[in-house]
């Protein structure tokens, strides 16, 4: 069997790939691995608004209780609320049932350790090994040693109080539009901004179990871009299904992606002397325009592989405070241990209010360079050809010289399909287009001969 855990927990189509049986086994094995040595361990369980959440929660909780652990169910909350509340409630672990920005038929199960961090690969592999060995060695207590399920009513309020405390002062006088993606932020985001005194207008906050992420939220911000202008808002914020991501929209209706958000927040934190080592951690997919904008403010960037877990690893290793991805998954380590859409939205709103500048003016500090992405179709066993074939290596070098320091070539084999992705970035869209297509063609020819 291949690896069960992907970059963000176990994910698949609910009731076909991610079955109730698998959820039960993950509950059992996960509770066992994460709470070894704890007496009557406590595990926090939350979910997003998907219809399959009820089924998976029931199965997962049964698994947790069957090893004698306690399940504290907090209902529908954002993923970052689980990361925060696991620490706050001194639980031994947390679990979130969500497939984030995926369509409704998908769901996922992701674990957090007692410190609110996503699990390292070794722990995930141990959980998988226990499932594959038919739960050998996992206890089956009886009588009074079974676990209980506890419903924690104040979880939402506790998370909202935490979020409000991440900014000084209030947001009075601001008009903010929210797109809750019919997902987990439908209560938390609206209440937080209202309690901070902002005038809030909302779309897509009427979840019915099947409309999560449907043409809305951070993956489809078009409706919000139009709405912000129509309603005359200072800005708009779009969350994804589990609210660990946030994208912004300026007062003119332009989308402000994660790169722009990091540029704005990085400069602000540096001015406040809160940006340790003057570093922002980004992935290789971040636009070169972000590097240039931060460099002008004497901030360096450190680059990681694609995936928020790699950004976080680098931040923890070196003690950096701000990092994230273009997708709006931004980590403010001073406040939370994972990407937190609500915290991100609050920081941007506060910066707009405090600076007295409009969001479009703040975003103009960064200019996005044109990017061209072309896929080359190659057999799976030839995905590394761009590192091995001398003609390809020479061609990449020639392109880099042509872009002379104002652009770059990035090549990434797809993890799931027989493709190699060729990305070029630079100042001239037309030139990039031609160069990228020629390079992709060369890679295809060499790989398929």
C-alpha positions as CSV (number, residue, x, y, z in Angstrom):
1,X,0.0,0.0,0.0
2,X,1.3,3.5,-0.8
3,X,1.5,6.3,1.7
4,X,-1.9,7.0,3.2
5,X,-1.0,10.5,4.4
6,X,-0.6,13.3,1.8
7,X,0.9,16.7,2.3
8,X,-2.1,17.6,4.4
9,X,-3.5,14.6,6.2
10,X,-5.5,11.7,4.8
11,X,-7.8,12.9,2.0
12,X,-10.2,11.4,-0.5
13,X,-13.7,11.0,-1.7
14,X,-15.9,10.5,1.4
15,X,-17.6,7.1,1.7
16,X,-15.6,5.7,-1.2
17,X,-11.8,6.4,-0.5
18,X,-12.2,7.9,2.9
19,X,-14.7,5.5,4.4
20,X,-16.2,5.3,7.9
21,X,-14.1,2.2,8.5
22,X,-10.9,4.1,7.7
23,X,-12.0,7.0,9.9
24,X,-12.6,4.5,12.8
25,X,-9.1,3.0,12.3
26,X,-7.5,6.4,12.1
27,X,-9.2,7.3,15.3
28,X,-8.0,4.2,17.0
29,X,-4.4,4.2,15.7
30,X,-4.1,8.0,15.9
31,X,-5.3,8.2,19.5
32,X,-2.9,5.4,20.5
33,X,0.2,6.8,18.8
34,X,-0.5,10.4,20.0
35,X,-1.3,9.8,23.6
36,X,1.0,7.0,24.6
37,X,1.7,7.3,28.3
38,X,-1.1,9.7,29.0
39,X,-3.6,8.8,31.6
40,X,-7.2,9.2,30.2
41,X,-5.9,11.2,27.2
42,X,-8.0,14.0,25.6
43,X,-8.4,14.5,21.9
44,X,-10.1,17.5,20.3
45,X,-12.3,16.9,17.3
46,X,-13.6,19.6,14.9
47,X,-14.9,19.7,11.3
48,X,-15.9,21.9,8.5
49,X,-19.5,22.2,7.0
50,X,-19.4,19.2,4.6
51,X,-22.3,16.8,4.7
52,X,-19.9,13.8,5.2
53,X,-18.5,15.4,8.4
54,X,-21.2,13.9,10.6
55,X,-20.5,10.3,9.4
56,X,-16.7,10.7,9.6
57,X,-16.9,12.3,13.0
58,X,-19.0,9.5,14.4
59,X,-16.6,6.9,13.2
60,X,-13.5,8.7,14.2
61,X,-14.8,9.4,17.7
62,X,-15.8,5.8,18.1
63,X,-12.2,4.9,17.3
64,X,-10.8,7.4,19.8
65,X,-13.2,6.2,22.6
66,X,-12.4,2.5,21.9
67,X,-8.8,3.0,23.1
68,X,-9.9,4.7,26.3
69,X,-9.3,8.2,25.2
70,X,-11.7,11.1,25.7
71,X,-13.1,12.9,22.6
72,X,-13.8,16.6,23.0
73,X,-16.1,17.5,20.1
74,X,-16.1,21.2,19.2
75,X,-18.4,21.0,16.1
76,X,-17.8,23.3,13.1
77,X,-14.7,25.3,13.6
78,X,-11.8,26.5,11.3
79,X,-8.7,24.2,11.1
80,X,-6.6,26.9,12.9
81,X,-9.1,26.8,15.8
82,X,-8.2,23.2,16.4
83,X,-4.5,24.0,16.4
84,X,-5.0,26.8,18.9
85,X,-7.6,25.1,21.2
86,X,-5.6,21.9,21.4
87,X,-2.9,23.9,23.2
88,X,-5.4,26.1,25.1
89,X,-7.4,23.1,26.5
90,X,-4.2,21.2,27.2
91,X,-5.5,18.3,25.1
92,X,-3.1,15.5,24.0
93,X,-3.9,15.9,20.3
94,X,-6.4,17.5,17.9
95,X,-8.1,16.2,14.8
96,X,-9.7,18.2,12.0
97,X,-12.2,16.7,9.6
98,X,-11.9,18.7,6.4
99,X,-10.7,18.7,2.8
100,X,-9.9,22.4,2.9
101,X,-10.5,24.0,-0.5
102,X,-11.6,20.8,-2.3
103,X,-15.1,20.2,-3.6
104,X,-17.8,18.8,-1.4
105,X,-17.4,15.1,-2.3
106,X,-13.9,15.1,-0.7
107,X,-13.1,15.1,2.9
108,X,-10.0,14.6,5.0
109,X,-8.6,13.9,8.4
110,X,-5.6,15.7,9.8
111,X,-4.0,15.4,13.1
112,X,-2.3,17.9,15.3
113,X,0.1,17.1,18.2
114,X,-0.4,18.6,21.7
115,X,1.5,21.7,20.7
116,X,-0.8,22.4,17.8
117,X,1.5,21.4,15.0
118,X,0.7,19.1,12.1
119,X,2.4,15.7,12.5
120,X,5.9,14.9,11.2
121,X,6.1,12.2,8.6
122,X,7.5,9.6,11.0
123,X,4.4,9.8,13.3
124,X,2.0,9.6,10.3
125,X,3.9,6.5,9.1
126,X,3.6,4.9,12.6
127,X,-0.2,5.5,12.5
128,X,-0.3,3.9,9.1
129,X,1.8,0.9,10.1
130,X,-0.5,0.2,13.1
131,X,-3.5,0.2,10.7
132,X,-1.7,-2.1,8.3
133,X,-0.8,-4.5,11.1
134,X,-4.5,-4.8,12.1
135,X,-4.1,-2.7,15.3
136,X,-1.6,-5.2,16.9
137,X,-0.8,-4.0,20.4
138,X,-3.6,-1.4,20.5
139,X,-5.6,-1.8,23.7
140,X,-9.3,-2.6,23.8
141,X,-10.3,-1.6,27.3
142,X,-13.6,-2.6,28.8
143,X,-15.9,-1.3,31.7
144,X,-15.0,2.0,33.2
145,X,-11.8,2.3,31.1
146,X,-13.6,3.2,27.9
147,X,-13.5,6.8,26.7
148,X,-16.3,9.4,26.9
149,X,-17.4,12.0,24.3
150,X,-17.7,15.5,25.6
151,X,-19.3,18.4,23.6
152,X,-17.4,21.6,24.3
153,X,-19.9,24.5,23.8
154,X,-17.5,27.4,24.3
155,X,-14.9,26.5,21.7
156,X,-16.1,29.0,19.1
157,X,-16.2,31.9,21.6
158,X,-12.7,30.9,22.9
159,X,-11.2,31.0,19.4
160,X,-12.9,34.3,18.6
161,X,-11.5,35.9,21.8
162,X,-8.0,34.6,20.8
163,X,-8.3,36.0,17.3
164,X,-9.5,39.4,18.5
165,X,-6.5,39.6,20.8
166,X,-4.0,39.3,17.9
167,X,-4.6,43.0,17.0
168,X,-4.3,46.1,19.1
169,X,-7.3,48.4,19.2
170,X,-10.4,47.9,17.0
171,X,-11.6,48.2,13.4
172,X,-14.2,50.9,13.9
173,X,-14.9,53.0,10.9
174,X,-14.0,50.2,8.4
175,X,-16.4,48.5,6.0
176,X,-15.3,45.0,5.2
177,X,-16.8,42.3,3.0
178,X,-16.3,38.6,3.9
179,X,-16.7,35.6,1.7
180,X,-16.9,32.6,4.0
181,X,-17.0,29.9,1.2
182,X,-20.0,28.4,3.0
183,X,-17.4,26.8,5.2
184,X,-16.0,26.7,8.7
185,X,-15.5,30.5,9.0
186,X,-19.2,31.3,8.6
187,X,-19.6,32.2,12.3
188,X,-16.1,32.9,13.5
189,X,-15.1,35.5,10.9
190,X,-18.4,37.4,10.9
191,X,-18.6,37.6,14.7
192,X,-14.9,38.5,15.2
193,X,-15.0,41.5,12.7
194,X,-18.4,42.7,14.1
195,X,-17.1,42.5,17.7
196,X,-14.1,44.6,16.7
197,X,-16.5,47.3,15.5
198,X,-16.2,46.9,11.7
199,X,-19.2,47.3,9.5
200,X,-19.5,43.8,8.0
201,X,-21.2,42.7,4.8
202,X,-21.1,39.0,4.0
203,X,-21.6,36.5,1.2
204,X,-21.5,32.7,1.1
205,X,-22.1,32.2,4.8
206,X,-25.1,30.0,4.6
207,X,-23.7,26.5,4.6
208,X,-26.1,23.6,3.8
209,X,-23.5,20.8,3.8
210,X,-23.1,20.7,0.0
211,X,-22.3,24.3,-1.1
212,X,-18.9,24.5,0.6
213,X,-16.3,26.1,-1.8
214,X,-18.8,26.1,-4.6
215,X,-17.9,29.0,-6.9
216,X,-17.0,31.0,-3.8
217,X,-14.2,31.5,-1.3
218,X,-10.5,31.9,-1.9
219,X,-10.5,29.5,-4.9
220,X,-13.3,31.5,-6.7
221,X,-13.0,35.1,-5.5
222,X,-14.8,36.7,-8.6
223,X,-18.1,37.3,-6.8
224,X,-16.3,39.0,-3.8
225,X,-14.2,41.2,-6.2
226,X,-17.5,42.5,-7.7
227,X,-19.2,42.7,-4.3
228,X,-16.5,44.9,-2.7
229,X,-16.8,47.6,-5.3
230,X,-20.6,47.4,-5.4
231,X,-20.9,47.8,-1.6
232,X,-18.2,50.4,-1.4
233,X,-16.0,48.5,1.0
234,X,-12.5,49.3,2.2
235,X,-11.5,45.7,1.4
236,X,-12.8,42.2,1.1
237,X,-11.5,38.9,2.6
238,X,-12.1,35.4,1.0
239,X,-11.6,32.3,3.1
240,X,-11.4,28.7,2.0
241,X,-13.6,25.8,3.3
242,X,-11.6,25.3,6.5
243,X,-10.5,28.9,6.8
244,X,-6.7,28.3,7.1
245,X,-6.3,30.5,3.9
246,X,-7.3,34.0,3.3
247,X,-7.0,36.2,0.1
248,X,-7.8,39.9,0.1
249,X,-9.6,42.1,-2.4
250,X,-8.7,45.8,-2.5
251,X,-11.3,48.7,-2.7
252,X,-11.0,48.7,-6.5
253,X,-11.9,45.0,-6.8
254,X,-8.4,43.7,-7.5
255,X,-7.4,40.3,-6.0
256,X,-4.5,40.6,-3.5
257,X,-2.9,37.1,-3.3
258,X,-0.7,35.6,-0.6
259,X,2.5,37.1,-2.1
260,X,1.1,40.7,-1.8
261,X,-0.2,39.9,1.7
262,X,3.3,38.7,2.8
263,X,4.9,41.9,1.2
264,X,2.5,44.1,3.1
265,X,2.7,42.3,6.4
266,X,6.5,41.7,6.2
267,X,7.1,45.4,5.8
268,X,4.7,46.3,8.6
269,X,6.2,43.8,11.0
270,X,9.7,45.1,10.2
271,X,8.6,48.6,10.9
272,X,7.2,47.4,14.2
273,X,10.5,45.6,14.9
274,X,8.6,42.3,15.2
275,X,10.1,40.5,12.2
276,X,12.9,38.3,13.6
277,X,16.1,38.3,11.5
278,X,14.2,40.4,8.9
279,X,13.2,37.2,7.0
280,X,10.0,36.0,5.4
281,X,9.8,32.3,4.4
282,X,8.2,31.6,1.1
283,X,8.0,28.7,-1.3
284,X,9.7,28.4,-4.7
285,X,6.3,29.2,-6.4
286,X,6.2,32.7,-4.9
287,X,6.5,35.5,-7.5
288,X,9.9,37.0,-7.9
289,X,8.2,40.4,-7.5
290,X,7.8,39.5,-3.8
291,X,11.6,39.0,-3.4
292,X,12.2,42.4,-5.1
293,X,9.6,44.2,-3.0
294,X,11.0,42.8,0.3
295,X,14.6,43.4,-0.7
296,X,13.8,47.1,-1.2
297,X,12.7,47.1,2.5
298,X,15.9,45.2,3.5
299,X,14.0,42.0,4.2
300,X,15.4,38.7,2.9
301,X,13.4,35.7,1.7
302,X,14.1,32.0,2.5
303,X,12.6,29.6,0.0
304,X,11.2,26.1,0.6
305,X,9.5,23.3,-1.3
306,X,5.8,23.8,-2.1
307,X,3.6,23.0,0.9
308,X,2.8,24.9,4.1
309,X,4.4,22.2,6.3
310,X,7.8,22.9,4.7
311,X,7.4,26.6,5.3
312,X,6.5,25.9,8.9
313,X,9.5,23.5,9.4
314,X,11.9,26.2,8.1
315,X,10.3,28.9,10.4
316,X,10.5,26.7,13.5
317,X,14.1,25.6,12.7
318,X,15.4,29.2,12.5
319,X,12.9,31.1,14.6
320,X,11.3,33.1,11.8
321,X,8.0,34.8,12.4
322,X,6.2,35.2,9.0
323,X,5.9,32.8,6.1
324,X,3.4,31.4,3.6
325,X,2.2,30.7,0.1
326,X,0.7,32.5,-2.8
327,X,-2.6,30.6,-2.1
328,X,-3.1,32.8,1.0
329,X,-1.9,30.2,3.5
330,X,0.0,32.6,5.8
331,X,1.6,31.6,9.1
332,X,2.1,34.3,11.8
333,X,4.1,32.2,14.3
334,X,3.7,34.8,17.0
335,X,0.0,33.9,17.1
336,X,-0.7,30.4,15.8
337,X,1.1,27.2,14.8
338,X,-0.6,26.9,11.4
339,X,-1.9,29.1,8.6
340,X,-4.9,31.0,10.0
341,X,-7.2,32.8,7.6
342,X,-8.9,34.9,10.3
343,X,-5.6,36.1,11.9
344,X,-4.3,37.0,8.4
345,X,-7.5,38.9,7.6
346,X,-7.3,40.8,10.9
347,X,-3.7,41.8,10.3
348,X,-4.3,43.2,6.9
349,X,-7.4,45.1,8.1
350,X,-5.4,46.6,11.0
351,X,-2.5,47.6,8.7
352,X,-5.0,49.4,6.3
353,X,-6.6,51.2,9.3
354,X,-3.4,52.1,11.0
355,X,-1.5,53.3,7.9
356,X,-4.3,55.4,6.7
357,X,-3.6,54.1,3.2
358,X,-5.9,52.1,1.0
359,X,-5.2,48.4,0.4
360,X,-4.5,49.1,-3.3
361,X,-1.9,51.7,-2.2
362,X,-0.3,49.3,0.2
363,X,-0.2,46.5,-2.4
364,X,1.5,48.8,-5.0
365,X,4.7,48.3,-3.1
366,X,5.0,45.0,-5.0
367,X,4.9,44.5,-8.7
368,X,4.0,41.0,-9.9
369,X,6.3,39.7,-12.6
370,X,4.7,37.8,-15.5
371,X,4.8,34.0,-15.0
372,X,4.2,31.4,-17.7
373,X,3.5,27.8,-16.8
374,X,3.7,25.0,-19.4
375,X,3.3,21.3,-18.8
376,X,5.5,18.8,-20.6
377,X,4.0,15.3,-20.8
378,X,6.7,12.7,-19.9
379,X,6.7,9.1,-18.7
380,X,6.9,8.8,-14.9
381,X,10.3,7.2,-15.0
382,X,11.7,10.1,-17.0
383,X,10.6,12.9,-14.7
384,X,14.2,13.8,-13.7
385,X,15.4,14.2,-17.3
386,X,15.8,18.0,-17.0
387,X,18.7,17.3,-14.5
388,X,20.3,14.6,-16.6
389,X,20.1,15.5,-20.3
390,X,23.0,17.8,-21.3
391,X,21.0,19.6,-24.1
392,X,18.2,20.4,-21.6
393,X,20.7,21.6,-19.0
394,X,22.4,23.9,-21.6
395,X,19.0,25.2,-22.8
396,X,18.0,26.1,-19.2
397,X,21.3,27.9,-18.7
398,X,20.9,29.8,-22.0
399,X,17.4,31.0,-20.9
400,X,18.7,32.1,-17.5
401,X,21.4,34.2,-19.2
402,X,18.8,35.7,-21.5
403,X,16.7,36.8,-18.5
404,X,19.9,38.2,-17.0
405,X,18.9,38.4,-13.3
406,X,15.4,39.7,-13.9
407,X,13.7,36.3,-14.2
408,X,14.1,32.6,-13.5
409,X,13.4,29.1,-14.7
410,X,11.7,26.7,-12.3
411,X,11.0,23.1,-13.2
412,X,9.0,20.8,-11.0
413,X,7.9,17.2,-11.7
414,X,4.2,16.6,-10.8
415,X,3.7,14.4,-7.7
416,X,0.5,12.9,-9.1
417,X,0.6,13.0,-12.9
418,X,3.1,12.1,-15.7
419,X,4.0,15.7,-16.2
420,X,7.0,18.1,-15.7
421,X,5.9,21.7,-15.0
422,X,8.0,24.3,-16.7
423,X,7.6,27.8,-15.1
424,X,9.3,30.9,-16.4
425,X,9.2,34.3,-14.8
426,X,10.5,37.6,-16.1
427,X,9.5,41.0,-17.4
428,X,8.3,40.2,-21.0
429,X,5.3,38.0,-21.2
430,X,5.7,37.3,-25.0
431,X,9.3,36.3,-24.7
432,X,8.6,34.1,-21.7
433,X,5.8,32.4,-23.6
434,X,8.0,31.4,-26.5
435,X,10.9,30.3,-24.3
436,X,8.7,28.2,-22.0
437,X,6.9,26.4,-24.8
438,X,10.2,25.7,-26.6
439,X,11.8,24.3,-23.4
440,X,8.7,22.1,-22.6
441,X,8.8,20.8,-26.2
442,X,12.5,19.9,-25.8
443,X,11.9,18.1,-22.5
444,X,9.0,16.1,-24.1
445,X,11.1,15.2,-27.2
446,X,14.0,14.0,-25.1
447,X,11.9,12.1,-22.6
448,X,9.8,10.3,-25.2
449,X,12.7,9.2,-27.4
